Amino acid sequence: MTTGSSGERKTRAGVGFDRCPRGEGGERLDGGRRITDYATAREVLRGRGVRQAGFRAELLERIRGRSRMAVLFQEGEAHRKQRIATARFFAPRVVDTRHRELMTTLSEGLVARLRREGRALLDTMSLDLAVAVAAEIIGLTESDGAQMSMRLDRLLSQNYTRTGRWATALRLLKVQWWMWRFYRRDVLPAIRARRAAPREDVISHLLAEGYANRAILRECLMYGTAGMATTREFIVMAGWHLLEREDLRRRFLDADEAGRIAVLEEILRLEPVVGTLYRRAEDDVALNAAGRSMAIPSGALIEIDVRAVNADPVVAGACPHRLDPDRVGAPKVPASGISFGEGHHRCPGAAVALQESAIFLDKLLREPGLQLSTPPTVAWNPIISSYELRGAMLTVGQASPAPTRAPG
């Protein structure tokens, strides 16, 4: 088992967990509950009587008017039907057969550009990859990919550390501006193209379901927040660990793809991108898990601490705060814990994120002379209670080559 400081969470440096913003829109946990163990978290996420309260769900529910609520925020039968209908776009077999070539081509192109230029920001490379892959699945393919990456980056990477009326108003104006540009330059051309000739993607499905343009924009924004942004951050986090630990890097490169994904899942268990899941109790909820009872009153906010849940020794085993690729957790518990969520709101794009991360990092880490010359800085995004890693500078030069074993 790996021991020592190198196996600890990277996000303990710089900004501490206690400084990660909690709640949405100034909400407090007065009368609410904070969940830190796996059994109780699973019961909440799989149970009834609660609704989605993260990703600013409650704010969007108040302002959506008569338009449809995004799938991420739906509950009950409406959510179940949409999840079934869209599952075909994210199924592991579909991801492997339909999108592997794109992931490989994009990864090779990004690494080739790094080789030519000698340096690149890992967070920029990961954003370009995540946006291009997600765009193919969603159907945002009628505009320039690099420009769309820039627009989404500006939209999602607002500065939430500045508070006050004027700072909030300015931030809202910026968000509205970049949202409008994203709609006009990326979403609307895709809608028009698919009205004329439907394809096998999410936008075509939404049009067939009768979604209006505004509702389709909301879905694209939700996929951007919950998919593109989180995959971008995870690739940087995984690369950070792998570049600073030669033993882990060697383990990753010597494995087949299943083994590489297992390493990534252990990193994700330790370093979940989304650190907190929120639910609102719609009824009085009685929980009976982890050997104790808990009564949650109707209307209470439930905060599920993903980092604490993933480090529950009951399911993670010994030394849960260490990065151990040989970890054997409890049966029937995902290797990544609840990093992709749990229950009917579990992230549908888990297979996409893991496969594209494995393919890209395999190509990247085989590059001779690759070094992380500047580690990333850590900040926090309060919209999804996630870390943001910026400034991870990669350089390439003359050095002993990486292992040449053919990818599995």
C-alpha positions, 0 to 999 in steps of 0.5 A, a space after each residue: 500500500 502506498 504511504 507518505 505525503 505523496 499519497 495524500 489529496 492534492 487539494 489539501 494544498 493551497 485552499 483547504 476543504 473548509 474554505 470550499 463554498 457550501 450551499 447555493 445562493 447563500 443557503 445555510 444548513 440551518 435545520 439541515 443535515 450533513 452526511 459523511 458515511 456511505 450507507 446513509 449517503 446511498 440511502 438518501 441518493 437512492 431513496 424517495 422524498 428528496 429532490 435535486 438541490 445542487 447545481 443551482 437547481 432551486 434557482 433555475 426552477 424559480 426562473 425557468 417560467 413555463 419551459 421544461 426543467 433540465 433533465 439534471 433537475 427533473 424528478 420522478 417519472 419525467 426524469 426516469 423517461 428522459 434518462 432511459 431515452 438518453 441512455 443510448 448516447 452514454 452507454 459504455 459500448 456506444 462510447 467505446 464503438 462510436 467515440 473511441 476513434 475521436 478520443 484517440 485522434 483528438 488526444 494524438 493531436 493535442 500531444 503533437 501540438 505540445 511536441 511542436 510547441 514545447 510547452 502547453 497548459 494541461 488545463 487548456 488541453 483537457 478543456 479542448 478534449 472534453 469540449 470536443 468529445 461532449 460536443 460530438 455526443 450532444 450535437 454541438 458540431 456546427 461551429 469552431 471547436 476551439 472558439 466554443 471551448 473559449 466561450 464555455 471557459 469564459 462562461 463557466 470560469 467566473 470569479 466567485 470570490 468577489 462578493 457584494 451587489 456590484 460584483 454580483 451584478 457584473 458577474 451576472 452580466 458577464 454570464 448572460 453575455 457569454 451565454 448569449 454568444 454560446 447560444 448564437 454561435 454554437 447552439 442555434 446553428 446545431 439546432 438548425 442543422 438538426 431540424 433539417 437533418 436529424 442525427 444520432 445525438 442529444 440535440 436531435 433527440 430533444 428536438 424530436 421530443 418537442 423541446 424549444 430552443 430555450 430548453 435545448 440551450 439549458 440542456 447544453 449548459 447543464 452538459 457543459 457544467 456537469 460534463 465538460 467542466 468536471 472532465 477537464 478538472 479531473 484530467 488535470 488532477 489525474 495528470 498531476 498525480 501521475 506526473 509527480 509519482 513515477 511509480 504510479 505513472 509506471 503502473 498506469 502505463 504498464 497496464 491495459 486500459 481496464 487497469 488504467 481506468 482502475 488507477 483513475 477511479 482510485 484517483 477520483 475516489 480520493 479527489 472527487 471533482 464535485 465535492 458536495 451533493 445537495 438534496 432537499 427533503 420534500 417530505 419528512 425523511 427517516 433514515 436507518 443506515 450505518 447503525 443509527 437513525 436520523 430524522 430529516 424534516 420536510 424542507 431541510 437541506 441535505 449536504 452529502 460530503 463526497 470526500 468524506 463518504 469516499 473515505 468511509 473506512 467501512 467501504 474504502 478499507 484501511 488508510 482511506 486517505 491514501 492513493 492506493 491503486 491496489 485498494 480492495 473496497 467493499 463489494 458492490 461499491 463503485 471503485 470511485 465511491 460516489 464521485 459520479 453520484 448514486 441512484 437515479 441522478 448518477 452521472 450518465 457520462 461516467 464511461 465517457 469521462 473515464 475512457 477519454 481520460 485514460 486514452 488522453 493520459 496514456 498518449 500524453 505520459 508516453 511523450 519523451 521528456 514530459 515534465 510538469 514544470 509548474 503545478 496547478 493552483 487550486 481554487 473552488 467553483 461554488 456552482 458545483 462545489 468543485 476544485 478548479 486547477 489552473 496553470 499546470 504547465 507541461 514541457 517536453 525535451 530530451 529525456 529517456 523515453 517513456 515505456 513503449 508498451 502498446 496501449 491496451 
